[in-house]
Amino acid sequence: MTETILVTGSNRGIGLELAHQYAAQGWQVLACCRRPDQATALIRLGDKFPNITVHTLDVTQQDQVQKLAAHLQDCRIDILFNNAGIYGPDDAVFGNTDEARWLECLRTNVIAPMKMMEAFLTHVAASKHKLIAAMSSKMGSMADNGSGGSYIYRSSKAALNAVMKSASIDLAPRGVKVAVLHPGWVQTDMGGPDAEITVAESVGRMREILGTITPENSGTFFDIDGSIIPW
């Protein structure tokens, strides 16, 4: 039976490379993004790999989430990878935080992954691997915060971590496992050209970590080298 992964935010960066590497391994890839008609790189990738199907999905729009879940109701999803996320304003320092943009970041980085899990739980629970992954960041770690700032992004990832940890407990009776991942400092639009590792290296390492998830380590916050990040 063909293994299947659903990836949100797959039009560029890490999401695009997740689609690439899993497709190259023969997985069925459900590649989701807000505007497929503008996702040139993803369209090219789909032309190369017929096992990639592209789906329109804005994760903040619940009607789209529910519509896709219904469309894929007969599909068993081995890995649901909540990759889509935003940094928010990069000038969110103390005294300069904007409520509307904060809420936008929370809606994308926290609420959307939760609603995706709720909508696709049946699909994941019916699969072989039964795994839900979330793209977090070490910036969401309280223990690792030695520099302050980045109030909006940090708080959104800390909240995401709390959501995923609770899900790892609540979904265990269904046999569903949860992984929370820090991708490293990656050469993406967000990470910049001077980052430590390439997108391909980051995704390759995360794929290795996902292959090690068991009921015993479900809900763990993993660094890119496989070590555990303190909350």
Helices and strands as residue ranges (DSSP letters): E 4-7, H 13-24, E 28-33, G 36-38, H 40-48, E 52-56, H 62-71, E 79-82, H 99-106, I 107-111, H 112-125, E 131-135, G 138-140, H 151-170, G 172-174, E 177-181, H 199-210, E 220-222
